[in-house]
Amino acid sequence: MSDALLSVRDSIITGFDVDWDQLTTRLDGLTDDEFVWCPVNTPSWSVVEGSDGVARAELEKPDPTPPPFTTIGWRMWHLGPDCLDSYSSRLWGTNGSGIEDQTWTLNADEARNLVDRSFQNFRTGIATSSADELMTPIGEAFGPYAQANRIDLAIHARRELIHHGAEIALLRDLYERRDR
């Protein structure tokens, strides 16, 4: 059984790597303007500089209905610190980006580096998990998902990567064609 679980783990990691490479390729050339560009005139969330000079991802809880449009910058914050770092912090007590709240950046290159660190940290945690650890419930820190295991969480994290990666790619396509 443990060899089979480790094979599943390795397949998930391989998929993660393929999906990550696809996203990072699409991020090549991302500008600061594009990072916060909003193509709609409806309620939206982005990254904004506060009166204290600190950039933060906008967020409202509970999530409004319908959910607001989100910019590339916001989606990168959500994928890195909000998802991957949150999972890593609760499982291993580690945080790839070093960000634990809505603090973020208005610099596209810095954001790319921070999200990469979040990804690599989470990936390493899953890749080095033993078969027993893969099947252990992730615990109360995950609320209603406490009985899920690391395989379940890795699959969910990969879905987040694919989902938000596709959104980012589409926004890049729209930005490139915005004045045509």
C-alpha positions as CSV (number, residue, x, y, z in Angstrom):
1,M,0.0,0.0,0.0
2,S,2.7,2.5,0.9
3,D,4.4,2.1,-2.5
4,A,1.1,2.8,-4.2
5,L,0.6,5.9,-2.1
6,L,4.0,7.2,-2.9
7,S,3.4,6.6,-6.6
8,V,0.2,8.6,-6.3
9,R,2.1,11.4,-4.5
10,D,4.8,11.4,-7.2
11,S,2.1,11.6,-9.9
12,I,0.5,14.6,-8.1
13,I,3.9,16.3,-7.8
14,T,4.6,15.7,-11.5
15,G,1.3,17.3,-12.4
16,F,2.0,20.2,-10.0
17,D,5.3,20.8,-11.9
18,V,3.7,20.7,-15.3
19,D,0.9,23.1,-14.2
20,W,3.4,25.4,-12.4
21,D,5.7,25.6,-15.5
22,Q,2.6,26.4,-17.6
23,L,1.7,29.3,-15.3
24,T,5.2,30.7,-14.9
25,T,5.6,30.7,-18.7
26,R,2.4,32.7,-19.0
27,L,3.7,35.2,-16.4
28,D,6.8,36.0,-18.5
29,G,6.8,39.8,-19.2
30,L,4.0,40.6,-16.7
31,T,4.1,44.4,-16.1
32,D,3.1,46.3,-12.9
33,D,0.3,48.0,-14.9
34,E,-1.1,44.6,-16.1
35,F,-0.8,43.2,-12.6
36,V,-3.5,45.5,-11.3
37,W,-5.4,46.1,-14.5
38,C,-9.2,45.7,-14.2
39,P,-11.2,45.3,-17.4
40,V,-14.7,45.7,-15.9
41,N,-16.7,48.5,-14.3
42,T,-18.2,46.3,-11.6
43,P,-17.2,45.7,-8.0
44,S,-13.7,44.2,-8.0
45,W,-10.8,43.3,-5.8
46,S,-7.2,44.2,-6.5
47,V,-4.0,45.1,-4.6
48,V,-4.1,48.6,-3.3
49,E,-1.7,50.8,-1.3
50,G,-3.1,51.8,2.0
51,S,-2.7,55.2,3.7
52,D,0.1,53.5,5.7
53,G,2.0,52.9,2.4
54,V,1.5,49.1,2.6
55,A,0.1,47.3,-0.4
56,R,-2.7,44.8,0.5
57,A,-5.0,42.5,-1.3
58,E,-8.6,43.6,-1.0
59,L,-10.8,41.1,0.8
60,E,-14.2,41.1,2.5
61,K,-15.6,38.3,4.7
62,P,-18.0,36.7,4.2
63,D,-17.5,36.7,0.4
64,P,-20.0,39.0,-1.3
65,T,-22.6,37.6,-3.6
66,P,-21.9,37.7,-6.5
67,P,-18.2,37.5,-5.9
68,P,-16.2,40.5,-7.2
69,F,-14.0,40.4,-10.2
70,T,-10.3,40.0,-9.2
71,T,-7.2,41.3,-10.9
72,I,-4.0,39.3,-11.7
73,G,-2.4,40.8,-8.6
74,W,-5.2,39.7,-6.4
75,R,-5.3,36.2,-7.9
76,M,-1.5,35.8,-7.4
77,W,-1.9,36.8,-3.7
78,H,-4.8,34.3,-3.4
79,L,-2.8,31.5,-4.9
80,G,0.4,32.1,-3.0
81,P,-0.1,33.4,0.6
82,D,-3.8,32.9,0.9
83,C,-3.9,29.3,-0.4
84,L,-0.5,27.6,-0.6
85,D,1.1,29.3,2.4
86,S,-2.0,28.9,4.5
87,Y,-1.9,25.1,3.8
88,S,1.8,24.9,4.6
89,S,1.5,26.9,7.7
90,R,-1.2,24.8,9.1
91,L,0.4,21.5,8.1
92,W,4.2,22.1,8.6
93,G,4.5,25.5,10.3
94,T,6.3,26.8,7.3
95,N,5.5,29.7,5.0
96,G,7.2,30.1,1.7
97,S,6.5,33.8,1.1
98,G,6.7,35.0,4.7
99,I,3.3,36.7,4.3
100,E,0.6,35.8,6.7
101,D,-2.2,38.3,6.0
102,Q,-3.4,40.5,3.1
103,T,-0.1,42.3,2.8
104,W,1.1,42.0,-0.7
105,T,3.1,43.9,-3.3
106,L,2.4,46.2,-6.3
107,N,5.5,44.9,-8.1
108,A,4.7,42.1,-10.6
109,D,8.2,40.6,-10.4
110,E,8.3,40.5,-6.6
111,A,4.8,38.9,-6.6
112,R,6.0,36.3,-9.0
113,N,9.0,35.5,-6.8
114,L,6.8,35.3,-3.7
115,V,4.2,33.0,-5.3
116,D,7.1,30.8,-6.5
117,R,8.4,30.5,-2.9
118,S,4.9,29.6,-1.7
119,F,4.6,27.0,-4.4
120,Q,8.0,25.5,-3.8
121,N,7.4,25.3,0.0
122,F,4.0,23.5,-0.4
123,R,5.4,21.2,-3.1
124,T,8.4,20.2,-0.9
125,G,6.0,19.5,2.0
126,I,3.9,17.1,-0.1
127,A,6.9,15.6,-2.0
128,T,8.6,14.7,1.3
129,S,5.6,13.3,3.0
130,S,5.7,9.6,3.9
131,A,2.9,7.2,3.0
132,D,1.6,7.4,6.5
133,E,1.7,11.2,6.5
134,L,-0.2,11.3,3.2
135,M,-3.1,9.4,4.7
136,T,-3.2,11.2,8.1
137,P,-6.2,13.6,8.5
138,I,-5.0,17.2,8.1
139,G,-6.7,18.2,11.3
140,E,-8.8,20.8,13.1
141,A,-6.9,23.7,11.6
142,F,-8.7,22.9,8.3
143,G,-12.2,23.3,9.9
144,P,-14.8,21.2,8.0
145,Y,-12.1,19.5,6.0
146,A,-10.3,18.2,9.1
147,Q,-10.8,14.6,8.1
148,A,-9.3,15.1,4.6
149,N,-5.8,13.8,4.2
150,R,-2.7,15.3,2.5
151,I,-3.5,13.6,-0.8
152,D,-6.9,15.3,-0.7
153,L,-5.3,18.7,0.1
154,A,-2.7,18.3,-2.7
155,I,-5.4,17.5,-5.2
156,H,-7.3,20.6,-4.0
157,A,-4.2,22.8,-4.2
158,R,-3.5,21.6,-7.7
159,R,-7.1,22.5,-8.7
160,E,-6.5,26.0,-7.3
161,L,-3.3,26.3,-9.3
162,I,-5.0,25.2,-12.5
163,H,-8.1,27.3,-11.9
164,H,-6.3,30.6,-11.0
165,G,-3.6,29.9,-13.6
166,A,-6.2,29.8,-16.3
167,E,-7.8,33.0,-15.1
168,I,-4.5,34.7,-15.1
169,A,-3.7,33.5,-18.6
170,L,-7.1,34.8,-19.8
171,L,-6.5,38.2,-18.2
172,R,-3.1,38.4,-19.9
173,D,-4.8,37.7,-23.3
174,L,-7.4,40.3,-22.7
175,Y,-4.8,42.9,-21.6
176,E,-2.8,42.3,-24.7
177,R,-5.8,42.9,-26.9
178,R,-7.4,45.7,-24.8
179,D,-7.0,48.6,-27.3
180,R,-7.7,46.7,-30.5
